[in-house]
Amino acid sequence: MQNLQALIDYLNLDYQLYYYRTLSGNEVDFILYGKKGIKAFEVKSKREITPLDLKGLKSFLADYPEAKGYLIYGGKTKRYFEKIEVWPAEEALKSLKKIL
């Protein structure tokens, strides 16, 4: 989280960094809130994702429908699930300035 905050500061992005967790246990790793909107990020190291991996993002997007959701994972294929963009980690890192 400290590295992400340093990157936000370095790129002069006006975001506040948050964490999201509901009483029922749904969570999202990083929430960025600022002038460019709300962006929610879930990070998974595994190569394949399941519907369970999207649970926290879906919960967050239900509460904040104006937000954009991203799942970064260890796989190779970029995909879309409803309002969630699924990015391979390598591609996401190369495109981070654009995503943010």
Secondary structure, 3 states (H helix, E strand, C coil): CHHHHHHHHHCCCCEEEEEEECCCCCEEEEEEEECCEEEEEEECCCCCCCHHHHHHHHHHHHHCCCCEEEEEECCCCCEEECCEEEEEHHHHHHCHHHHC
